[in-house]
Amino acid sequence: MRTFYPFAVNDIEAFKLRLLYLSEKATHFCLLDSNNYPNYPHASINSIVAIDAIEIFCENNNGLSKFQDFQQRHKDWIFGYLSYDLKNEIENLKVVQKSDALAFPLLQFFIPKFIFKFYTNSIEIGVTDDAHIAEFTQLLSQAKTPENMGTPKVSIQKRNTKEDYIATVEKIKSHIRNGDIYEMNFCQEYYATDVEIEPTRTFQKLNNATKAPFASFYKSKDHYLLCSSPERFIKRQNNQLISQPIKGTRKRLADTHLDNKLKNELSTDTKERSENVMIVDLVRNDLSKVAISGSVKVEELCGIYTFEQVHQMISTISCAILNERTFTEITKATFPMGSMTGAPKIAAMQFIEELESFKRGLYSGAIGYITPDGNFDFNVVIRSILYNKKNKYLAIHAGSAITAESDAVKEYDECLLKANAMLQALQ
């Protein structure tokens, strides 16, 4: 039984940063941070941090079914991630073998020794043994600001040339014209080899620049995720499911008048709205597989939300479910998220498998938490730096939705816009 107690600190944000630095002392660590983003629909805890592992679930084969047993045995808070390539367990796809220097496990969760919930003016610590509070105090005394490595030399390479990208987009558009698919999320990889970074400082820089509502920092031994995602994949709150896909992006400008002009342009752009509506229909179909009949509804269609570096078009879809629906059932019905695949979903995933030159892995997967009573909240792993410290390999991914109306050069530029915050954080 885990109990939560008030935990008094003088400066909440400074304490959160100390916990981030404490991640270097932990084999497993997860920070999920809303950055106090105002007025995000269905927001809950401001931030939550999980430190050290009492028990770990890590699986590369038939993971979702095995995880259901793990979850049933442990009625506790569970933190972890779903890799995009779980799609191969959910759907019967022809898999193309690709190199994977990041080498993240397919599915990983852990039960933490210490949990911290951050609210507006207070913090709680959650432990399974009261003696752990004193143990944490001792651990915290060892937390040090990480050594400043200066500016690391990170030489970013592109997996494909601009010419290759444009040619592939034209190939995707030919499939759309033939009626094979209507829309496909096509992604690029930017990577660096033989690289060493200080992950906590890099994340701090990224998070300060983006202040995304679904930011996350995840560490499992030598694997790191530094994520500035603005997108929720799926949330369960008792008998309700909520999904909030993003389709539609415009950059921010320093000039307020021009910035508002771009924001309004996004709101009325027929191509962007069409992309968003197609994914909304896909999400409605996914949710209907587990929803109570007639309960799926679109709460907001093509809402415009402003973040530090971009404007985004976001829709909110919800449904009612029966109590007995499990996390595994819901995941199999809805994962991967439609905003990162396309429509129809299975056909789009097959073309992604064939046309993308890298293994997505954790990118366009999801990271989040599950509560003891079965509620959960997961983001979409985008706008992220993935880092394997042991292999000294780092990757950034970015994509966009390709439709019949897509301009390949503009789509290429949109990928660069989305990657910009991560690239800047590495400078």
LUMTORVO-417564 format. One record per residue (C-alpha): residue number from 1; x, y, z. Coordinates in pm, 1 decimal, padded with zeros to 6 digits, always signed. Last residue first. Layout:
<pts>
- NUM;X;Y;Z;
...
</pts>
This chain:
<pts>
- 427;+02414.7;+02375.6;-02912.7;
- 426;+02222.1;+02058.7;-02825.1;
- 425;+01915.2;+02246.9;-02701.1;
- 424;+01905.8;+02431.3;-03034.9;
- 423;+01873.0;+02103.8;-03227.8;
- 422;+01592.1;+01993.9;-02997.7;
- 421;+01403.7;+02322.3;-03043.1;
- 420;+01454.1;+02315.6;-03422.6;
- 419;+01321.6;+01967.2;-03491.0;
- 418;+00961.8;+02082.6;-03538.8;
- 417;+01068.4;+02365.6;-03770.5;
- 416;+01295.0;+02129.3;-03964.9;
- 415;+01004.9;+01889.9;-04017.5;
- 414;+00786.8;+02180.0;-04134.9;
- 413;+01057.5;+02274.3;-04388.9;
- 412;+01040.5;+01926.0;-04542.5;
- 411;+00661.7;+01949.8;-04557.0;
- 410;+00693.5;+02286.9;-04733.9;
- 409;+00934.7;+02133.4;-04988.8;
- 408;+00705.2;+01835.1;-05047.8;
- 407;+00393.2;+02048.2;-05108.6;
- 406;+00104.7;+01841.9;-04976.8;
- 405;-00238.1;+01856.8;-05141.3;
- 404;-00281.6;+01479.5;-05183.5;
- 403;-00192.4;+01435.6;-04817.8;
- 402;+00133.4;+01393.3;-04626.6;
- 401;+00116.6;+01455.6;-04252.6;
- 400;+00439.4;+01574.7;-04097.2;
- 399;+00746.5;+01431.1;-03933.1;
- 398;+01035.7;+01492.5;-03696.5;
- 397;+01292.3;+01269.3;-03533.0;
- 396;+01598.4;+01344.1;-03321.6;
- 395;+01861.8;+01078.4;-03254.4;
- 394;+02167.1;+01030.4;-03034.1;
- 393;+02422.7;+00748.8;-03024.3;
- 392;+02705.3;+00722.4;-02774.0;
- 391;+02644.9;+00345.5;-02761.0;
- 390;+02652.1;+00346.3;-02379.4;
- 389;+02475.9;+00680.9;-02347.5;
- 388;+02190.8;+00583.8;-02576.9;
- 387;+02004.0;+00907.3;-02640.3;
- 386;+01662.1;+00997.8;-02774.7;
- 385;+01593.9;+01370.7;-02813.8;
- 384;+01227.0;+01456.6;-02847.1;
- 383;+00971.7;+01677.2;-03022.6;
- 382;+00742.3;+01369.2;-03035.6;
- 381;+00662.0;+01092.1;-02788.6;
- 380;+00282.4;+01118.7;-02769.7;
- 379;+00164.5;+01156.7;-02410.0;
- 378;+00009.7;+00906.5;-02174.3;
- 377;-00236.1;+00940.9;-01882.2;
- 376;-00375.7;+00653.8;-01675.9;
- 375;-00657.9;+00544.3;-01447.4;
- 374;-00647.5;+00180.2;-01340.8;
- 373;-00723.9;+00209.7;-00967.0;
- 372;-00356.2;+00178.8;-00869.5;
- 371;-00261.3;+00461.1;-01111.2;
- 370;-00099.6;+00418.4;-01454.1;
- 369;+00170.9;+00654.5;-01577.6;
- 368;+00306.4;+00808.8;-01895.8;
- 367;+00514.3;+00762.8;-02209.7;
- 366;+00390.6;+00703.3;-02564.2;
- 365;+00529.3;+00585.8;-02897.9;
- 364;+00591.1;+00825.8;-03182.1;
- 363;+00967.1;+00793.3;-03116.1;
- 362;+01025.9;+00496.1;-02884.5;
- 361;+01139.0;+00276.4;-03172.6;
- 360;+01103.9;+00462.5;-03502.1;
- 359;+01331.8;+00229.1;-03697.6;
- 358;+01495.1;+00417.2;-03983.5;
- 357;+01465.5;+00446.9;-04362.8;
- 356;+01094.7;+00530.1;-04378.7;
- 355;+00924.6;+00399.6;-04693.0;
- 354;+00839.2;+00035.0;-04621.5;
- 353;+00738.4;+00052.3;-04257.1;
- 352;+00561.0;+00384.5;-04312.6;
- 351;+00374.9;+00221.4;-04602.0;
- 350;+00259.2;-00057.9;-04372.4;
- 349;+00158.7;+00189.6;-04102.2;
- 348;-00052.9;+00383.6;-04354.2;
- 347;-00232.7;+00064.6;-04462.2;
- 346;-00310.2;-00020.9;-04100.1;
- 345;-00436.1;+00328.1;-04015.6;
- 344;-00653.5;+00415.8;-04311.0;
- 343;-00552.0;+00686.2;-04260.6;
- 342;-00231.5;+00814.7;-04107.4;
- 341;+00030.2;+00696.3;-03858.0;
- 340;+00157.6;+00950.6;-03604.7;
- 339;-00168.4;+01145.4;-03558.6;
- 338;-00355.5;+00814.2;-03549.8;
- 337;-00197.9;+00703.7;-03221.8;
- 336;-00026.4;+00366.9;-03222.1;
- 335;-00219.3;+00236.1;-03039.2;
- 334;-00598.3;+00277.3;-03000.8;
- 333;-00765.9;-00063.6;-02976.9;
- 332;-00462.8;-00259.1;-02851.3;
- 331;-00400.1;+00012.1;-02592.5;
- 330;-00757.9;+00000.1;-02465.4;
- 329;-00748.4;-00377.6;-02425.2;
- 328;-00408.8;-00364.5;-02250.2;
- 327;-00521.3;-00088.7;-02011.4;
- 326;-00822.9;-00300.3;-01918.8;
- 325;-01195.7;-00244.2;-01977.5;
- 324;-01381.2;-00381.5;-01672.8;
- 323;-01520.0;-00045.0;-01567.4;
- 322;-01713.8;+00003.4;-01893.1;
- 321;-01619.9;+00287.0;-02122.4;
- 320;-01745.9;+00638.1;-02203.3;
- 319;-01598.7;+00835.2;-02491.9;
- 318;-01386.2;+01138.3;-02567.2;
- 317;-01237.4;+01327.7;-02861.4;
- 316;-01040.9;+01654.0;-02830.7;
- 315;-00894.1;+01827.2;-03136.3;
- 314;-00567.1;+02020.4;-03155.3;
- 313;-00429.0;+02263.7;-03414.0;
- 312;-00088.7;+02385.3;-03299.7;
- 311;+00090.5;+02722.4;-03280.2;
- 310;+00466.7;+02692.2;-03241.1;
- 309;+00772.9;+02804.5;-03042.6;
- 308;+00651.9;+02884.4;-02689.4;
- 307;+00311.8;+02721.4;-02728.0;
- 306;-00020.8;+02846.6;-02866.0;
- 305;-00330.3;+02631.5;-02896.0;
- 304;-00580.7;+02643.2;-03183.0;
- 303;-00886.7;+02415.9;-03158.6;
- 302;-00952.9;+02200.4;-03463.5;
- 301;-01264.8;+02024.6;-03332.4;
- 300;-01349.5;+02028.6;-02962.4;
- 299;-01557.8;+01781.7;-02762.0;
- 298;-01583.7;+01527.9;-03045.1;
- 297;-01805.5;+01247.4;-02916.6;
- 296;-01794.6;+00870.8;-02869.3;
- 295;-02078.1;+00759.0;-02638.3;
- 294;-02309.5;+00590.7;-02890.2;
- 293;-02220.1;+00235.1;-02787.4;
- 292;-02006.2;+00219.4;-02474.4;
- 291;-01652.1;+00258.3;-02598.7;
- 290;-01384.7;-00009.6;-02652.2;
- 289;-01379.5;-00045.0;-03032.2;
- 288;-01548.0;+00296.4;-03069.1;
- 287;-01226.6;+00458.6;-02945.0;
- 286;-01039.2;+00348.6;-03256.8;
- 285;-01315.2;+00472.2;-03492.2;
- 284;-01332.9;+00810.1;-03319.0;
- 283;-00954.0;+00829.1;-03339.6;
- 282;-00964.7;+00767.9;-03718.9;
- 281;-01238.1;+01029.7;-03765.3;
- 280;-01029.5;+01279.4;-03566.6;
- 279;-00731.7;+01187.7;-03784.3;
- 278;-00921.5;+01278.9;-04100.9;
- 277;-01051.4;+01597.1;-03935.0;
- 276;-00698.4;+01712.8;-03854.4;
- 275;-00570.0;+01660.4;-04206.9;
- 274;-00871.9;+01843.3;-04352.0;
- 273;-00823.2;+02129.8;-04108.2;
- 272;-00459.0;+02164.4;-04214.0;
- 271;-00550.7;+02161.5;-04585.1;
- 270;-00838.6;+02406.5;-04538.6;
- 269;-00624.6;+02661.7;-04353.0;
- 268;-00868.3;+02870.3;-04145.7;
- 267;-00722.0;+02822.5;-03796.3;
- 266;-00365.2;+02809.2;-03927.5;
- 265;-00405.8;+03149.6;-04094.1;
- 264;-00542.3;+03289.3;-03769.2;
- 263;-00226.9;+03178.7;-03587.2;
- 262;-00006.0;+03308.4;-03867.3;
- 261;-00176.1;+03651.0;-03845.3;
- 260;-00147.3;+03644.0;-03467.7;
- 259;+00229.0;+03601.1;-03499.9;
- 258;+00249.3;+03875.9;-03762.2;
- 257;+00077.8;+04122.6;-03527.4;
- 256;+00277.8;+04008.4;-03223.6;
- 255;+00618.0;+04037.3;-03396.9;
- 254;+00839.7;+03776.6;-03232.5;
- 253;+00701.8;+03502.1;-03457.9;
- 252;+00578.1;+03154.6;-03362.7;
- 251;+00582.8;+02874.4;-03619.7;
- 250;+00265.0;+02720.1;-03758.3;
- 249;+00147.8;+02360.6;-03717.4;
- 248;-00158.0;+02149.7;-03805.0;
- 247;-00248.0;+01801.3;-03684.7;
- 246;-00250.6;+01726.6;-03315.0;
- 245;-00454.1;+01443.7;-03163.0;
- 244;-00623.9;+01479.7;-02823.6;
- 243;-00762.1;+01150.9;-02684.7;
- 242;-00987.6;+01124.4;-02378.9;
- 241;-01131.2;+00807.4;-02224.2;
- 240;-01402.9;+00821.0;-01957.2;
- 239;-01517.3;+00561.4;-01703.6;
- 238;-01262.3;+00651.4;-01433.1;
- 237;-01036.5;+00911.9;-01590.6;
- 236;-00843.6;+00742.4;-01868.9;
- 235;-00609.6;+00953.7;-02078.0;
- 234;-00481.8;+00902.6;-02429.7;
- 233;-00218.7;+01030.3;-02668.3;
- 232;-00166.3;+01381.1;-02530.3;
- 231;+00038.0;+01618.0;-02744.6;
- 230;+00263.2;+01917.9;-02674.7;
- 229;+00572.3;+01697.9;-02644.8;
- 228;+00901.0;+01837.6;-02516.7;
- 227;+01080.1;+01505.2;-02458.4;
- 226;+01427.4;+01411.4;-02340.0;
- 225;+01432.4;+01029.5;-02343.2;
- 224;+01740.2;+00856.1;-02205.6;
- 223;+01873.9;+00499.8;-02218.7;
- 222;+02192.2;+00410.9;-02027.4;
- 221;+02018.1;+00285.0;-01709.4;
- 220;+01651.3;+00361.7;-01773.4;
- 219;+01599.5;+00736.8;-01778.3;
- 218;+01289.7;+00931.5;-01875.5;
- 217;+01246.3;+01307.5;-01895.4;
- 216;+00901.9;+01419.8;-02000.9;
- 215;+00718.3;+01722.4;-02137.6;
- 214;+00345.5;+01687.3;-02192.1;
- 213;+00233.5;+02049.8;-02149.5;
- 212;+00535.1;+02190.6;-02339.2;
- 211;+00741.3;+02470.2;-02184.6;
- 210;+00942.5;+02492.2;-02511.6;
- 209;+01263.8;+02682.1;-02438.3;
- 208;+01286.1;+02601.5;-02067.4;
- 207;+01215.7;+02235.4;-02144.1;
- 206;+01492.3;+02211.5;-02402.6;
- 205;+01750.5;+02379.1;-02177.7;
- 204;+01654.9;+02164.1;-01879.4;
- 203;+01659.8;+01857.1;-02102.0;
- 202;+02015.9;+01934.1;-02212.6;
- 201;+02124.4;+01995.7;-01852.7;
- 200;+01973.0;+01663.5;-01744.6;
- 199;+02114.4;+01468.0;-02040.7;
- 198;+02480.1;+01577.5;-02022.1;
- 197;+02589.6;+01493.7;-02375.4;
- 196;+02843.3;+01256.4;-02527.3;
- 195;+02850.5;+01177.7;-02898.5;
- 194;+03015.3;+00897.1;-03095.3;
- 193;+02732.1;+00911.7;-03350.4;
- 192;+02477.4;+01186.2;-03420.1;
- 191;+02130.2;+01162.7;-03570.9;
- 190;+01854.7;+01345.6;-03758.3;
- 189;+01572.7;+01112.3;-03856.1;
- 188;+01281.4;+01197.3;-04084.3;
- 187;+00912.6;+01118.2;-04060.5;
- 186;+00613.9;+01059.2;-04286.6;
- 185;+00264.8;+01063.7;-04134.7;
- 184;+00037.4;+00930.7;-04405.5;
- 183;-00297.4;+01051.4;-04539.3;
- 182;-00569.6;+00916.9;-04766.9;
- 181;-00428.3;+00569.2;-04832.8;
- 180;-00426.4;+00312.8;-05116.5;
- 179;-00662.0;+00528.4;-05328.2;
- 178;-00429.7;+00544.8;-05630.0;
- 177;-00391.9;+00921.2;-05581.7;
- 176;-00286.3;+00856.6;-05221.2;
- 175;-00030.5;+00597.5;-05331.7;
- 174;+00103.5;+00853.2;-05582.8;
- 173;+00121.2;+01108.6;-05300.6;
- 172;+00341.2;+00868.6;-05101.2;
- 171;+00578.4;+00835.8;-05397.9;
- 170;+00592.7;+01214.1;-05430.0;
- 169;+00680.1;+01234.7;-05060.8;
- 168;+00956.2;+00978.3;-05119.3;
- 167;+01110.2;+01187.3;-05397.9;
- 166;+01100.4;+01498.4;-05179.3;
- 165;+01275.9;+01317.8;-04893.2;
- 164;+01542.6;+01172.9;-05120.6;
- 163;+01613.2;+01519.7;-05262.2;
- 162;+01634.8;+01666.7;-04911.0;
- 161;+01892.4;+01402.5;-04827.0;
- 160;+01815.1;+01115.1;-04594.2;
- 159;+01939.4;+01007.9;-04250.1;
- 158;+02044.3;+01364.9;-04179.8;
- 157;+02359.0;+01422.8;-03974.0;
- 156;+02403.4;+01619.3;-03653.1;
- 155;+02759.0;+01684.8;-03533.6;
- 154;+02728.7;+01728.8;-03159.7;
- 153;+03047.3;+01872.8;-03012.9;
- 152;+02956.5;+01936.0;-02653.0;
- 151;+02932.8;+02296.7;-02536.4;
- 150;+03065.9;+02312.3;-02183.2;
- 149;+03055.3;+01985.0;-01993.9;
- 148;+02901.8;+02156.3;-01693.0;
- 147;+02919.5;+01902.0;-01413.9;
- 146;+02579.5;+01803.0;-01290.5;
- 145;+02434.2;+02001.0;-00999.5;
- 144;+02458.6;+01764.2;-00707.3;
- 143;+02213.0;+01533.6;-00535.2;
- 142;+02378.5;+01348.6;-00247.0;
- 141;+02165.2;+01516.4;+00021.5;
- 140;+01861.2;+01399.6;-00175.4;
- 139;+01954.5;+01036.1;-00114.5;
- 138;+01963.2;+01087.6;+00262.6;
- 137;+01625.3;+01259.2;+00253.1;
- 136;+01498.0;+00974.5;+00033.5;
- 135;+01603.2;+00713.3;+00289.2;
- 134;+01429.2;+00911.6;+00562.8;
- 133;+01111.8;+00903.4;+00355.0;
- 132;+01166.4;+00535.7;+00267.6;
- 131;+01117.4;+00438.3;+00631.7;
- 130;+00746.0;+00509.2;+00583.8;
- 129;+00726.4;+00210.4;+00348.5;
- 128;+00529.9;+00206.0;+00020.5;
- 127;+00611.2;+00571.3;-00049.2;
- 126;+00434.8;+00873.9;-00204.1;
- 125;+00571.0;+01225.8;-00151.8;
- 124;+00333.2;+01518.5;-00188.6;
- 123;+00408.0;+01872.9;-00304.5;
- 122;+00223.3;+02202.7;-00262.1;
- 121;+00137.2;+02539.5;-00413.5;
- 120;+00021.1;+02462.0;-00767.8;
- 119;+00043.9;+02084.0;-00734.7;
- 118;+00348.1;+01860.6;-00775.8;
- 117;+00319.7;+01489.0;-00705.4;
- 116;+00642.2;+01317.2;-00600.4;
- 115;+00680.9;+00940.6;-00616.9;
- 114;+00957.0;+00739.8;-00445.4;
- 113;+01029.7;+00365.6;-00469.1;
- 112;+00895.8;+00352.4;-00821.3;
- 111;+00709.8;+00065.8;-00991.9;
- 110;+00859.7;+00032.6;-01337.8;
- 109;+00743.9;+00002.8;-01696.2;
- 108;+00911.8;-00089.4;-02024.3;
- 107;+00791.5;-00199.4;-02367.7;
- 106;+00994.2;-00240.1;-02685.6;
- 105;+01331.3;-00205.1;-02515.2;
- 104;+01538.2;+00089.0;-02643.3;
- 103;+01821.3;-00008.5;-02877.8;
- 102;+01925.5;+00343.9;-02986.7;
- 101;+02155.2;+00192.7;-03252.6;
- 100;+01857.5;+00029.5;-03424.6;
- 99;+01931.1;-00078.0;-03782.2;
- 98;+01628.6;-00169.4;-03992.7;
- 97;+01446.8;-00496.8;-04069.5;
- 96;+01123.5;-00440.3;-04263.6;
- 95;+00815.7;-00583.9;-04092.7;
- 94;+00512.5;-00704.6;-04289.4;
- 93;+00223.3;-00610.9;-04066.2;
- 92;-00028.7;-00824.2;-03876.2;
- 91;-00148.0;-00569.1;-03619.9;
- 90;-00118.8;-00546.0;-03240.3;
- 89;+00218.8;-00712.2;-03183.1;
- 88;+00375.7;-00537.4;-03481.1;
- 87;+00227.5;-00207.0;-03363.0;
- 86;+00440.0;-00249.9;-03051.1;
- 85;+00695.5;-00087.5;-03281.1;
- 84;+00587.2;+00256.3;-03162.7;
- 83;+00738.7;+00184.7;-02821.7;
- 82;+00510.9;+00199.1;-02516.0;
- 81;+00650.8;+00369.7;-02208.3;
- 80;+00684.9;+00367.7;-01833.3;
- 79;+00547.2;+00450.9;-01491.8;
- 78;+00335.8;+00230.8;-01260.6;
- 77;+00153.2;+00347.3;-00948.1;
- 76;+00040.2;+00048.0;-00744.0;
- 75;-00195.7;-00247.3;-00757.9;
- 74;+00080.5;-00485.6;-00858.4;
- 73;-00035.6;-00834.3;-00955.7;
- 72;-00298.0;-00705.5;-01200.7;
- 71;-00044.8;-00474.4;-01365.1;
- 70;+00206.5;-00755.2;-01417.5;
- 69;-00062.5;-00981.7;-01567.7;
- 68;-00165.9;-00705.7;-01808.5;
- 67;+00201.7;-00650.5;-01889.1;
- 66;+00233.0;-01004.0;-02020.0;
- 65;-00045.0;-00944.5;-02272.0;
- 64;+00107.4;-00613.6;-02379.3;
- 63;+00461.9;-00749.6;-02406.1;
- 62;+00414.6;-01036.2;-02650.1;
- 61;+00791.9;-01022.9;-02705.4;
- 60;+01031.2;-00736.9;-02628.7;
- 59;+00960.7;-00699.3;-02257.7;
- 58;+01072.6;-00496.4;-01957.0;
- 57;+00872.4;-00482.7;-01634.5;
- 56;+01068.4;-00347.5;-01339.9;
- 55;+01013.5;-00371.4;-00962.8;
- 54;+01100.0;-00147.1;-00669.2;
- 53;+01249.5;+00103.2;-00912.5;
- 52;+01417.3;+00435.1;-00841.6;
- 51;+01248.9;+00777.2;-00871.0;
- 50;+00908.7;+00876.1;-01011.3;
- 49;+00827.5;+01245.2;-01064.2;
- 48;+00487.2;+01403.7;-01126.6;
- 47;+00393.7;+01745.1;-01258.4;
- 46;+00090.4;+01974.4;-01263.9;
- 45;-00150.2;+01688.8;-01184.7;
- 44;-00473.5;+01699.5;-01389.9;
- 43;-00541.1;+01867.5;-01725.5;
- 42;-00859.0;+01762.1;-01906.9;
- 41;-00847.2;+02046.3;-02161.6;
- 40;-00528.9;+02260.0;-02142.6;
- 39;-00628.3;+02589.7;-01981.9;
- 38;-00286.3;+02714.8;-01875.9;
- 37;+00039.2;+02519.8;-01920.9;
- 36;+00179.6;+02472.9;-01570.8;
- 35;+00495.6;+02322.6;-01720.6;
- 34;+00289.5;+02003.8;-01762.4;
- 33;+00586.6;+01792.4;-01649.4;
- 32;+00627.2;+01414.6;-01642.1;
- 31;+00960.3;+01320.6;-01482.3;
- 30;+01062.5;+00954.3;-01487.7;
- 29;+01367.9;+00786.5;-01333.2;
- 28;+01517.9;+00439.4;-01336.8;
- 27;+01879.9;+00350.4;-01249.0;
- 26;+01887.5;+00638.6;-01003.4;
- 25;+02183.5;+00853.3;-00890.2;
- 24;+02194.7;+01044.0;-01221.4;
- 23;+01822.0;+01110.2;-01180.3;
- 22;+01901.0;+01325.2;-00875.1;
- 21;+01961.6;+01615.1;-01113.5;
- 20;+01595.1;+01601.0;-01209.4;
- 19;+01498.0;+01585.4;-00842.4;
- 18;+01702.4;+01898.6;-00776.0;
- 17;+01519.7;+02069.4;-01066.3;
- 16;+01184.3;+01984.3;-00911.1;
- 15;+01310.0;+02132.7;-00584.4;
- 14;+01398.4;+02458.8;-00758.5;
- 13;+01050.5;+02470.3;-00911.4;
- 12;+00881.3;+02414.1;-00574.4;
- 11;+01086.6;+02666.8;-00375.4;
- 10;+01075.4;+02651.3;+00004.2;
- 9;+00995.2;+02281.6;+00033.0;
- 8;+00742.7;+02090.8;+00246.8;
- 7;+00644.6;+01734.2;+00160.3;
- 6;+00283.4;+01642.0;+00237.1;
- 5;+00238.6;+01264.1;+00266.1;
- 4;+00119.9;+01002.0;+00017.0;
- 3;+00079.3;+00637.1;+00115.3;
- 2;+00144.6;+00335.4;-00104.7;
- 1;+00000.0;+00000.0;+00000.0;
</pts>
